Amino acid sequence: MRAEVFGDVFCPWFYIGKRRIEAAASQVTAAGRVQIVWRSYELDPGAGRILGPTAAEAMSTWWGVKAPERIAQIQTEGRLEGLELNLHAARPVSSFDAHRLIHLAAEHELAGAVMERLLHAYHTEGQNIADPQVLEQLGVKAGLRTVEVRDVLGGEAYALSVRADERRAAALGITSVPSVVIDGGPPASGTQPTARLRLLLEEALSLPGQQAVP
């Protein structure tokens, strides 16, 4: 069974959702039969590579006087999943190259590991995930070969793959992340509690054609 997860690296809820989705997949009865596929989704396709306001400052612009309360909620939800979300240090930038790097990683079955490096670097350490040098360092630490990472970041490799994911998201009606699509079904929120996500996976596994082979 395939669980496609659409998300953007600079979305804190995606980091939280990643933890919950992975936990849910590991807890289902037939855990080894759940394949998580990370799909690209840019929340701000027009963002550049130069660091600007922090995530917290941007949220203050969006939410006004409600911003402190919402920021605190995000950080609390993050702590419940063992995450340190430094919204006052993270600065939103273009995530396009980061998504291309994840597609390279998927070719080597390292997408989850690279995604984890990217999320930690951005949300916890406040690193610039649009900087090619930062991306190279994170990719190599996750197990990718330096020469491959440089080739990808120095060209246009996987650009079409990112765009294909985004077209699929649009076709599915996805407008927020993280969103989970289980075996081509309707999108579901990836920020639901782990227990609820596990139930969704269990229900999908119980459908005809998903029965375990004796």
Protein Blocks (a to p, Z undefined) as FASTA:
>chain_A
ZZdddddfklmklmmmmmmmmmmmmmmmklmlpccddddddfblmbcfbdcddfklmmmm
mnmmmlmmmmmmmmmmmmmnopacdfklbccddfklmmmmmmmmmmnopmmmmmmmmmmm
mmmnopafkbmklmmmmmmmnopafklmmmmmmmmghklmmmmmmmmmmmnopabdcddd
eehiacddfkbcfklmmmmmmmmmmpghiaccZZ
